Amino acid sequence: MSGPDGLAAVIGGVHERFPGHRFRPLGEVDAHHDVLRFTWELVPEGGEESVVIGTDVLALTEDGQVGGISGFFDKVPAA
């Protein structure tokens, strides 16, 4: 699956695996021409320590739509 439906499926899968958690941005978005980089964390609703931290790199199309996303995990839960 790709496009908006694919992105929604990934986010939905995270919410299924980590119920009661939400995504929260960390820092500012870096932009260079048509590429954006941002860091986020997945935290419990109570605001405790993050369980996952990631950095995503997003490429925009000429008309400003999302053309692709590459994600990197900086912190993951122990297996």
N, C-alpha and C positions, 0 to 999 in steps of 0.2 A: 504494500500500500504506500502511496506517496501523496504529496500535496497536503492541504489542510486536514484531510481525513487521516492521513498517516501521522501527522503531528498530534492530532487529537487522540489517536489511539495510543501513542507513546505516553502522553501525559495521563490518559485514563489508566493505563497499566501501572504507572507509578502510584496513582491514588489507590488502586486496588491492593497493591503490595504494602503500601504505607497509609492505611486509613487514619484520618485525624491529623494528617500532616499537610503543610502548604509550602509552596515555593515562595522564596523571598529573595529579592535582588541583593547582591553584595557589591557595593561600589557603583561606579559610573559605567555607562556604555562607552566603549571606545569605537570610533568610526573612522574609516579611511576609504574615501570614495564610495564604493558600493558594498563594502564589507563592514560588518559590525561584530564586536567581541564583547561578551558580557559574562559575568560570574554570578552564580545563584547558589542558594542553599535550600535544602528541604528540611523544614523544622516542624516539630510537633505544634499543634495549635496553642499549647500553653507557653510557647516561646522558649523551650529548653534548648539544649545544645543541638546543633544540626546533626542529622544522620547521614546526609549526602551533601557534598559540595561539588559543583561542576562548572565548567567554562564552555560556552558555546560560541562558535563562529558562524555567522549567518551571512550569506551572500544574497544581495538583492538583484532582481532583474531590472532592465531598463525602465520599466513602468512602476518600480518601487515595490513589487511583490517579492515574497520570499522565494528565492531560486534554489536554495540548498542550505542545510545546516550540518555542521560537524560538531560533535560533542565530545568533551573530555571530562573524565571524573577525576577530581582532585582528592576526594575522600569518599570511601564507600564503607558500608557496614561490614563487620567481620562475618565470615561465612558460617 
